[in-house]
Amino acid sequence: QKLQEALAALPQCEQTKISGIWKDFVSEPAERRLLILEGLVNLCCIPQLSYLNRVVPRQLRVDFMAAAPADISLKILSYLDAKSLCQAAQVSHAWASLANDDILWHRMCAQHIDKVCRKCGWGLPLLDKSSRRIYEATARRALRLATSAGTGYPQGSQSADLNGLTAGGAHSPYTFVLPTSNVAIDASMPVNSMLQPVAYRQTIPVSSLINSTDLNAPLVSSVCAPQSSIQFMDEMQGGPNAAPVPAILPRPPYLPVRRTESGESSDSNSIGDGPDARMHAGNRGRRRPWKEIFAERQIIANNWRKFRYRESQFQAHADGILCVQFNEGYMITGSYDSNVHVWDADTFELVSELTGHTMPVRALEFDDCKLFSGSLDGTVKIWNYRNGTCIRTLRVFDSGGVISLHHQKGTLVVGGENGTIRVYNIAKMTSFTLTGHTDWVNAVRLYGENTLFSCSDDMLVKRWDLEKRQCVKTFTGHTHHVQSLQLSCRALTVAGAASSQSPLVAKRAESENTRPYIITGSLDSTMRVWDIETGECLSTIFGHVEGIWSMAFDAMRIVSGSNDGTMKVWDTITHACLFTVQTSPVAINSVALSDTRIVVGDNDGNVRVYDFRDKVA
């Protein structure tokens, strides 16, 4: 434009002369053009050469991302890590539109959340596990719709528009809205609509972005969207103006049923017809960008790496705490004082006190509906912990108390003080006994449908076949009482690393073919990692000075509590001790772990909560 303005400012004869020179130059073949340019350069003075030096580099710059088709640009960006993607988004509006694309960040979430990344060796917390089953079903159905008939995109169309697929647009044969949290983002708006539009953006085959191997992989590892609603719409049946199918809402957290003055029950979870109800209904079908979801978890992951947390402490019992378990809504503790206390997991207020046992409560386990508690009085009680009522009492052992228990898919396993294990079918209320240990059975864990693992004060870990009702393998190696046992139902999945990668990533890569394993903690101050199938001790973890009473672990880290009051956090794969905290002057009897918190119960009746969700300076 500036060139045209400068030319128009000249007299008409000069304009004709200069235009003729340009036309003659354009009409010449490439070889003569080079000859003409070489002569012109030789005739130029120093200021003119300086001008060429400034102008020519700008003319040679080509934005390859803008010039290439969008699907190729997205494929290139899919090889970048999260930091590089964020830097790419700062180059220009065109790059930001591509680097902030929802499909790229969904892949990034699937690569990092609830697993160890194959490239960088780090992982992100899963969060919001309560609705995992809902999201898994939604994601599987979405992938089936997107890859029907083997085309890689919805049946009946030749391609899928990227914005329509990722943002629930109204122009694709099938649109879906994944589980989301309550964020006011219009689902019909493209993810990058707030950025400057890019003229070259075009429809992209989903098959170029989704690998066939990804469709066969289990989806639990890529569950990462915070969930408040799920909504499916089928335009082939109702069209864009049809009323959407009612959303499937996750179950709200359980709160105690309150009684009104008239005696009627009032459910605290009911939304009613007020402003909250309208806000809740308005949030249906809305979703957050996957980049925001990734960033939310990245903050928590950074807090874990730097061990930044907010510590809370409260007196839960008058005597020592023997067991603790928690989820998103509740925290439940059992104590020497023979009581079970149910706490609000966020405010730490006492919700209910469950009384009925006559001796210390050694074990407990709860789910969305019920709580199992085991006591040294030889009984297991089944509670409705929301209203504090005892549903049933099982007299498990006539002599000796209950030391441990585990419930899974209608099967309840109880370990006893007398060395025996009782297995119950809850639905049929039938049971049988396993014998083999000679001392207290401190932990029991079900594995699959017919396999059970147990550990005991006799320093042995045993594997049982529940169908044959006999011990099939004994794990030996500990030199003192084995107090805790935790089971991994999947192998450590880390892809192979190149020789140029860091030692941490290389160490993780060695565990790629590791089979399912168990970790045990003992009063000999060590933890041992065992191969489930062969019984081989894969690793011995040293670090505690005194015996280990309790431990817990997930895909990222191991947490152990010791008799000397110290809590240690370990890397699950490398088994390196990451942090040590002197939490209590007395023994730590129980620890519990989630993606965002560590809960510790000590021998003085105190509960300490280390919360990594909050930003700590």
Secondary structure, DSSP 8 states (H G I E B T S, - for coil): -HHHHHHHTS-HHHHHHHHHHHHHHHHS-HHHHHHHHHHHHHH--HHHHHHHHHHHHHHH---HHHHS-HHHHHHHHTTS-HHHHHHHTTT-HHHHHHHT-HHHHHHHHHHHBTS--TTTS--B----GGGHHHHHHHHHHHHHHHTGGGSSS-TT-S-B-HHHHHTT-TTSSEEEE----S----TTS-TTTTS---TT---B-GGGTS-HHHHHS-SGGG-----S--EEEEHHHH-TTS---------------EE-TTS-EE-TT--TTSHHHHHHHHTTT----HHHHHHHHHHHHHHHHHT--EEEEEE--SS-EEEEEE-SSEEEEEETTS-EEEEETTT--EEEEE---SS-EEEEEE-SS-EEEEETTSEEEEEETTTTEEEEEEE--SSS-EEEEEEETTEEEEEETTS-EEEEETTTTEEEEE---SS-EEEEEEETTTEEEEEETTS-EEEEETTTTEEEEEE---SS-EEEEEE-SS--------TTS-HHHHHHHTTTT---EEEEEETTS-EEEEETTT--EEEEE---SS-EEEEEE-SSEEEEEETTSEEEEEETTT--EEEEEE--SS-EEEEEE-SSEEEEEETTSEEEEEE-SS---
